[in-house]
Amino acid sequence: MHANTRAATSSNSHTAPAGMSKDDAIRRTSRILRQLYHREQQWFESRTPEQIQLLTQQGQLSLSEQLHYGELAFVLLHLKPCAIIDFAGDRSQLNSYIAAAINPTLRDLNAVGAANAGVSRSCDGATAACYPRPFRLVCAQISGQLASPEVSSWTGAFVVYDEEWRESTEWTRTNLLNPSNTLITEDELA
């Protein structure tokens, strides 16, 4: 089983009105992704030096390699079916990061995705970036004994995928959230 942490839409400054224009949807989405970048920066600044050492695998990784705002943009543009959210150096900090940075961002993005429900452009099968469009991003935790050649265990990592995009949902549930799947190749992850 996997635990979903759905980001509910709520009334806030990012709630998008129904029938929003394409340009407005793009502007709002860009602003929300910039805010995710700032949330990530604030979250990292709240870590102790010891926690930063764990997150960067004793300085082997830079903090910029731990940012996820670009990965979410790839999912929104249909360039990737999902984004894996992980701090392999210290997964004990993931729940705090998800609560502080990812969940508020998904709430805000999902308000825009719901407002895009009237957008007529269909993206299934599209080979180019596809936006704006309806979407509903979900954050779920990987609970099976999944491994890859470069990561011995993905258990405890999170994945963000789009329930409105069939390929995203099917690929993520089959390859990452299926407890009977124990191995995924680096090519499949790319």
C-alpha positions in Angstrom: 0.0 0.0 0.0 1.1 3.6 -0.5 0.1 6.6 1.5 -1.3 9.5 -0.5 -1.0 13.0 0.8 -3.5 14.8 -1.3 -3.1 18.5 -1.5 -6.6 19.9 -1.1 -7.5 23.2 -2.7 -8.4 25.9 -0.3 -9.4 29.5 -0.4 -6.2 31.5 -0.6 -4.4 34.0 -2.8 -3.7 31.3 -5.4 -7.2 30.0 -5.8 -7.8 30.2 -9.5 -11.2 31.4 -10.9 -13.0 29.1 -13.3 -12.4 30.0 -16.9 -9.0 31.6 -16.3 -7.2 32.7 -19.5 -4.3 30.7 -20.8 -1.8 33.5 -20.1 -3.2 33.9 -16.5 -2.8 30.1 -15.9 0.8 30.2 -17.1 1.6 33.3 -15.0 0.0 31.8 -11.8 1.8 28.5 -12.4 5.1 30.2 -12.8 4.6 32.2 -9.7 3.6 29.1 -7.7 6.7 27.3 -8.9 8.9 30.3 -7.9 7.3 30.2 -4.5 8.2 26.5 -4.3 11.8 27.4 -5.0 11.6 29.9 -2.1 9.9 27.4 0.2 12.6 25.0 -0.5 15.3 27.6 0.2 13.6 28.5 3.5 13.3 24.9 4.5 17.0 24.3 3.8 17.9 27.4 5.8 15.9 26.0 8.8 18.1 22.8 8.9 21.0 22.4 11.3 24.5 22.0 10.0 24.3 18.3 10.9 21.1 17.9 8.9 22.6 19.7 5.9 25.6 17.3 6.0 23.2 14.4 5.9 21.1 15.9 3.1 24.2 16.5 1.0 25.7 13.1 1.8 28.6 14.7 3.7 29.0 17.4 1.1 29.1 15.1 -1.9 25.9 16.8 -3.3 25.2 20.5 -3.5 21.9 21.8 -2.0 20.9 22.9 -5.5 20.8 19.2 -6.4 18.2 18.7 -3.7 15.7 21.1 -5.2 12.5 19.8 -6.8 10.7 22.8 -8.3 12.0 22.0 -11.8 10.9 18.3 -11.5 7.3 19.5 -10.8 7.5 21.8 -13.8 8.5 18.8 -16.0 5.4 16.9 -14.7 3.1 19.9 -15.4 4.5 20.2 -19.0 4.1 16.4 -19.6 7.8 16.0 -20.0 8.0 13.5 -17.2 5.2 11.3 -15.9 6.2 11.9 -12.2 8.7 13.5 -9.9 10.5 11.5 -7.2 11.0 13.5 -4.1 13.8 12.1 -2.1 16.7 12.9 0.1 18.6 9.6 -0.1 21.2 11.0 2.4 18.5 11.4 5.1 14.9 10.4 4.5 14.0 11.1 8.1 13.7 14.8 7.0 11.3 14.1 4.0 8.0 14.4 5.9 9.0 17.8 7.2 10.0 18.9 3.7 6.8 17.5 2.1 4.7 19.4 4.7 6.6 22.7 4.4 7.3 22.8 0.7 5.5 20.3 -1.4 1.9 20.1 0.1 1.3 23.9 0.0 2.6 24.0 -3.5 0.4 21.1 -4.7 -2.6 22.8 -3.0 -1.9 26.0 -5.0 -1.1 24.3 -8.3 -4.2 22.1 -8.0 -6.4 25.2 -7.8 -4.9 26.3 -11.1 -5.3 22.8 -12.5 -9.0 22.7 -11.5 -9.6 26.1 -13.1 -8.1 24.7 -16.4 -10.9 22.2 -16.6 -12.4 24.1 -19.4 -9.2 24.2 -21.5 -10.0 22.3 -24.7 -6.4 21.2 -25.6 -6.0 17.5 -25.2 -2.5 16.4 -24.2 -2.7 12.6 -24.2 -0.2 11.4 -26.8 1.3 14.8 -27.3 5.1 14.8 -27.8 5.6 18.5 -27.0 5.1 20.3 -23.7 1.5 20.6 -22.9 0.2 23.5 -20.8 -2.2 24.9 -19.6 -4.4 21.9 -19.1 -6.5 20.3 -16.3 -4.4 18.5 -13.7 -4.6 17.1 -10.2 -1.2 16.5 -8.6 -0.9 13.8 -5.9 2.0 13.1 -3.6 2.3 9.5 -2.5 5.0 7.6 -0.5 6.8 4.6 -2.0 6.3 1.8 0.5 7.3 -1.4 -1.4 10.9 -2.8 -1.5 11.7 -0.9 -4.7 15.4 -0.6 -5.8 17.4 0.6 -8.8 21.0 0.0 -9.8 22.0 3.4 -8.3 19.6 3.4 -5.3 19.5 0.3 -3.1 16.0 1.3 -1.7 13.4 3.8 -2.7 11.3 2.9 0.3 10.2 6.0 2.1 10.8 8.3 -0.9 7.8 10.2 -2.3 6.5 10.6 -5.8 4.3 13.4 -7.3 2.2 12.4 -10.3 -0.9 13.7 -12.1 -4.2 11.9 -11.7 -5.7 13.7 -14.7 -2.9 12.4 -17.0 -3.5 8.7 -17.7 0.2 8.0 -18.6 1.4 9.6 -15.4 -1.0 7.7 -13.2 -0.5 4.3 -14.9 3.3 4.6 -15.1 3.7 5.7 -11.5 1.4 3.2 -10.0 2.9 0.3 -12.1 6.5 1.2 -11.7 6.9 3.0 -8.4 3.8 2.4 -6.2 3.2 -1.3 -7.0 4.6 -3.2 -4.0 5.2 -6.3 -6.1 7.7 -4.3 -8.3 11.1 -4.6 -6.7 13.5 -3.3 -9.3 13.4 -0.4 -11.7 16.2 0.4 -14.2 17.8 3.8 -14.5 16.5 4.0 -18.1 12.9 3.6 -16.8 13.6 6.3 -14.2 15.0 8.8 -16.7 
